[in-house]
Amino acid sequence: MTGFQFRAPGTIVAQAGSSLLIADDFALRFARKILIVSDQTLVGLGMVERIEKALRLKGADVVVFADVEPEPSAETVRRATALGSEHRVDGVVGLGGGSPMDVAKLVALLVATPQPLEGLYGVDRAQGVRLPLVLIPTTAGTGSEATRVSVITSDAHDKAPILAPQLVCDTVILDAELTLGLPPKVTAATGVDAMVHAIESYTSGVRKNPVSDRLALQALALLFDNIRRAVTHGGDIDARSSMLTGSMLAGLAFANASVGAVHAIAYPLGPQFHVSHGGSNAVVLVPVMRFNMPEATTLYAQIARVVLPGIASGDDHAAADRLVHELETLIPEVGLENRLSPFGIRESHLPDLIEGALRQQRILSYNIKLPGRDDIEAVFRAVL
């Protein structure tokens, strides 16, 4: 076994209603002027007010930036940072799905250690320290609460991943009560996204390790067992809790073992066609798994024996094929698209999509089997 490193948040709190304890966490970190980073949907649902009240009741001053959009832009990060700097905040809360949490991570860094945002793009380019940071996911899918990754849309309208140890938060709060109002389609898309994180972590070609492997398998067991129930019975707090925990475990896994070609090939669907991150992963998952199959058969079979009933030792090829078939069935069953055409994508769009995927060379290089231009084109054509 080769050596490895594993990074994780300092504290993880998983309990229904635990978001109301947030002020106690900040009090321990001597932060009294808090910036909440969120979005207008969560303002409308009353979730931002819930967290704001909990902080104010313990004497904290609170500033709210609630203008984070899906696929957040570099300009949004700059605006949120300017607000935090203007009010001299000494702590940051990221409340929401992956977009608000990704912005909150960067704001916590940039307020404490001002530096050009564009200088952070890539791996380990951040300088200095960040403010105390608490992340509270309101969807069960992105895993951003557990990672050192922030993905924004650059000024050139490309996905711009930023990886830095400073982006690992102090505390994660998993409060399943905050996910009860998620619409079925959002529940499905984020749930499949979490599955992809775990699958790609377990089959990583570069940083796969014993800790991430165990977390990925446990995440997949929780996600496979609960995604259908969470989609069809959104008020089931046990299913919601299991999905939230599964998503976080998958986040820990991929943060330390990396994702691969599913994410790289899906990336251009977001900025170019406004397909949600989870929805874009769902579209290309099955053809990428089939591309990976020659190198990943044994690993897919190991996953199948954990998450699917009735599979014991035996033919790895049959077990791996059953896993792929199960996912191919699951995606439309939970209401997600498995073709590009519903998003208005036609053959004429393929050259731009292929170029967009090829720009994700770092992530492509992490895949268990390196895809070339023709392979990426074949993936897109398989789901036209």
N, C-alpha and C positions, 0 to 999 in steps of 0.2 A: 504494500500500500504506500503510495506517495504521500508526502506531507500536505496539509491543507490548513487554511484559516477559516474561521466561522465567526461572523459578526451578527449581533442581534440587539434589539432594544434592551434598555436596562431593566424595565419592568413591563410585564404584560398582565393586565387586569381583565378577566373574562367573567362577567356576571351581568345579568339583566338589571338595568337601573344604575350601573356603575358610573355612567357619565356624570351623574350628579355629584360624584366625589372628586371631580377634577380640581376644585380649588385647593383641596388638601394636598394634592400632588405639587401644585405650583408653590404653595406655602413652604413645602420642604425645600424647594429650590430657590427661595427668596425672590421670586418673581411676583410683582404686585401690579404691573401695568401690562395687560395682556391683549394681544392682537388675535382675534378670531378670523381665520381665513376660510371662507365657505362660498356658497353660491345662492342665487335667488330662489331656486327651488326649495332649498332647506330653510330659507327665511320664510317662505310661504307656508311651509309645513310646521313652523313653530320650533324647529330644532335649534336654530341659532339662538332664539330667545331663551330656550331651556338652558343652554350652556352659559349664556350671558348672565342669566339670573343666578345660577349656581355660583359663578365667580363673584358677582357683586354681593351676594349674601355673606361672603367671607371677607368682604372689604376690598376686593380687587377693583381697579379701574379697568374698563374694557373698551376697546376700539374694534369695530367690525369692518372687515373688507369682504363683501359678499358678491363680488362681480366676476368670480372665476367662471369661465365658460368651458364647455367640453373641448378637449385638445387645446389646453390653455396656451396663449401666445406669450412670447417674450415680453411684449409690452404690458401684459397683465401682471407678470412678475415684477416689472419695474414699478408699476403703479402701486401694487401692494407694498413693495419695499419702501417706496416714498412715503406712504401713509404711516407705516411702522416707524420709520426714521423721524418723521415730523412729530409724532407723539412720544418718541423716545421709549418705546415699549421694551420690556425686559423679559418677555416670554411670548410664545406663539402657540396657538392651537390650530391644527388642521382638522376641519370637520367636513366630512363628505365622502365622495368617492375618490378615485385616484387623482382627478384633476385638482380639487382643493388641497389634498394632502401633498401632491407634488409641488404645488406653488408654496404651501406653508413651509416645506423643508428649505426651499431656496430663500424665502424671505427671512427665516430664522438665521441663515448664514449671512445673507447680504446686509441685514441691519447691523449685525454684530461686527462683520468684517467686510466693509464695502470693497467691491472689486467688480470689474466688467462682467456682466452676465455671459456674454459670448465667449469670454475666456475660460468658462467652466465646461464648455461642451467637450465631451469625451470622458476619459478615465483619470481620476485622481489629479485634477488640475485645480481644485479648490485650495484656497489659502485660509489660515486662521481658524477661528472657532465660531460657533453659532450660539444663539440664545437658547435657553431651555425650551424644549419642544415636546408637545403632547399631540398625538394623532388619534383621532376617533373616526373610524370608518363607518359610513352609513350604508355601504353596499358590501356584499360578500363576494369579492372577485379580484380586485386589482392587486391586493397584497401590498400596496404601497406603504402601509403602516409599518411593515417589517423590513423594508429594504433601504439600501443606500443609493437608490436610483430615483431620479426625477426626470420625467419626459415632458418636454414642452415643444411647442411649434416655433421654430426660429423665425427671424425676420424674413428669411428666404422661403418660408412656408414649408420647410422640411421638418420631420421629426428630429429633435435634438436631445438625445439622452445625455444625462449628466450623472456620473457615478463618482461618489466621494464618501469617505467614511464619516465626514461631518453630517451627512444627511440621515444617518441612523438616529432615530428619535430616542428621547429619554424614556417615554412611557407610551404604551399602546393601551387604549381602553376599548374593549370589545363589549358593547352594550347592544344586545340583540333587540331590545325594545326600539332602537332607532331604525331598524330595518323592517319593521312590521308594515310600513306603508309603501314599500317598494312595489311598483307594478310588476306583473308576471314577466313581461318581456325583459325588463331590467334585471330582475332576479335571475332569469335564464342566461342572459348575456354575461353578466358578471360571474355567475356560477361556472359557465363553460370556460371563461377566461381563467378562473382559478384552476380548473382541471388542466388546461393547457400549461399553466405555470408548473404544475406538479409533474406532468408527463415530460415536458422538456427538461426540467431539472433532473429527473431520474435517468433520462437518456442523454444527458449532456456529454459533449465530446471533449470537454476541457477541464472542468472543475468539479465533476461528480465526486462526492465523498460520502463516507458512512453516515454522517449526521444528516446531510441533506437528503440522502436516500430514505432514511427512516421517516423523516418529516414528510417527504413527498408521498410515500405509501400511506401514511396515516391520513394525510390530507385527502388523497383520492378515495380512501375508504369512507370518510365522512361525506365527501361531496357526492359520490355515486349513490350513497344510501339516502341522501336527503334532497337532492336537487328537484326531483319530480314533486315531492311533497311541498317543498318551499314555493314552487311555482304555482301549484294548484290549490294549496291551502296556506296562503300567505300569512295568516294569523297564528300559525303553529310556532310557538316560541321555541320549542325544542328543535324543530327543523331549522329555524332561523339561526339559533345558537350554533348548531352543528355546522351550518354553512359558513358562518362568520369565523369559527375556529378553523375550519378546513381551509378557508381562504388565507388566513394569517399563516398557517403552517406551510401552505404552498408558497407564500411570499418569502418566508424564511428560507425555504428550500431553494427557490430560484435566485434569491439574492446572493446565495453562496455557491451555487452551482451553474448559474446562467440559464437563459432561455436559448432558443435556436431559430430554425428556419421558419417555423410557423409565425413567430413574431416578426421576423424580418420581411417575409413576403406579405404579411397582412398590413404592415405599417403604412404603405402608400394609400391604402383604401380610406384611411381616416382623413388626412389633410385634403386629398383630392376629391373624395366622394362623400365625406361626412358620415362614414359608417362607424358606428361605435367600436371601441377597441375590442370588446368582447365579441361583438357581432362579426368583426372582420376576422378574428382568430377562428371563430366557428366555421366560417366559409371555407378557409383553406386547410383546416386541421386534417381532415381525412386524406386528401391527396398528398400532403406532406408526410403523413405517417406511412403511406404506401411507398413514397419515395425512400423513406428511411428504412423500410422493412428489411432489406438485405443485411444491414448492420445492426438493427435494433430488435430483431426477432426475439432473442432470449429475454431482453429487458421488457418488451411488451408482454411477453408471456408471464413474466414475474408479476407485472402489474395486474394482468388478468386474473391470476390465481388469488390475488388479494381482494379484488373488488367485485368479481363476478361469481355467482354461485355455481357450484357443480364442476369447477375446474380444479383438478388435482394435478399431480405429476403426470407427465406424458409428453405428447407431441407439442413442442414449443410453437411450431408453425400454426397448428390448429388453435392454440390458445391466443396467439397474437392476432390471428385473423378474426377471432371472435371479439377481441377487444375493439378492433377497428370497426367491425360491423355494429357493435353496441353503440359506439359513438356516432356512427353514421345514422343510426336509428334515433338516438337520443336528441340530436340537434333539431330536426324538424318537430319531434314530439313535444319539446318544450317551447316551440313557437319561434325558433330562429331560422334564418335563411341558410341554405347550403349551396346557393347559386349566386352568381354575380348579377344576373339580369334584373332581379327585383330592385337593385340599386341604380339601374340605368346604365350599367356598364356593358359595353359592347366590344367586339373584337378590335375595333378601331382604337380603343383605349389601352390595349395591351402594351404597346411600346412604352408608354409613359409609366404604366404600372411596373413593368419589368425594370425600367431604369430606376424607379423609386426603390424597389427591393434591392437592386444591386448596390445602391448607395449605403445599405446597411451591412457592409462587409464585416464589421466587427462581430455582429450577431450571427451572420451566416457562418463565420469561421468557428463559432462555438458548436455548430450542429454536428451530430454524430457522423453525418455523411455530407460532404461539402457539395452544395448545389451550384451548378453553373447557369449561364444565361438560358440555355435550352431547357434545363430542368425547371427553372422558375416559370418559363413560358408554359411548360407542360402542366404545371400546377394550376396556373390561371385558366388554361384551356379546359382542364378537367371540370371546372366549375362555372364555365360560361353559361 
